[in-house]
Amino acid sequence: MTKDELESLRYPIGKFRAPDEITADVVSEWIAILEQFPYRLESLVRFLNKTQLETPYRPGGWTVRQVIHHLSDSHHHSYIRFKWALTEDRPVIKPYDEKFWAELPDASTGPIAMSIEHLKAVHYKLVYMLKRINKTQWNNVFIHPDTNSEISLKLNVGIYAWHSNHHYAHIENLLKRKGWN
């Protein structure tokens, strides 16, 4: 497999690029993606068997099972980061080692139903909150210690809408390549 082919498997929808201006309409579109994502994901993976769930989406990548559990873990963290930024002044968030988390038993062998249900609950709470924060609050930020960068809430909603579509595409593309769809 060439380097370009592997990169295409890693970033099937490309890397996240924020628009120059994040308008209210753009934020609304991103929220709509988050609102529907758990149901789209559930529909995509509902009929996969154990062998299919244990298949990496790319050489050297996570299995479908690990991707689903990663989504649950990651979006849970994001929800907490939103809440910190809404209740604290420029909080420094705690990063986590997602590679090691993906190797823990819940992510490496656990049933995907628990993470699908968790995603539904987290997204329900997140979307409910996002639809009700005011214009000023969208500019609240948290600090990511790995990069020492400020991430605004309006940017973070875009990052997680992209993250949803990014991992969905990993699974969807694998299903197409294997003829499992």
HELIX and SHEET records of a PDB file:
HELIX    1   1 LYS A    3  ARG A   10  1                                   8    
HELIX    2   2 ALA A   24  VAL A   45  1                                  22    
HELIX    3   3 LYS A   50  LEU A   53  1                                   4    
HELIX    4   4 VAL A   64  THR A   87  1                                  24    
HELIX    5   5 GLU A   98  GLU A  103  1                                   6    
HELIX    6   6 PRO A  105  SER A  108  1                                   4    
HELIX    7   7 ILE A  112  LEU A  130  1                                  19    
HELIX    8   8 GLN A  137  ASN A  139  5                                   3    
HELIX    9   9 LEU A  153  LYS A  178  1                                  26    
SHEET    1   A 2 VAL A 141  HIS A 144  0                                        
SHEET    2   A 2 SER A 149  SER A 152 -1                                        
END                                                                             
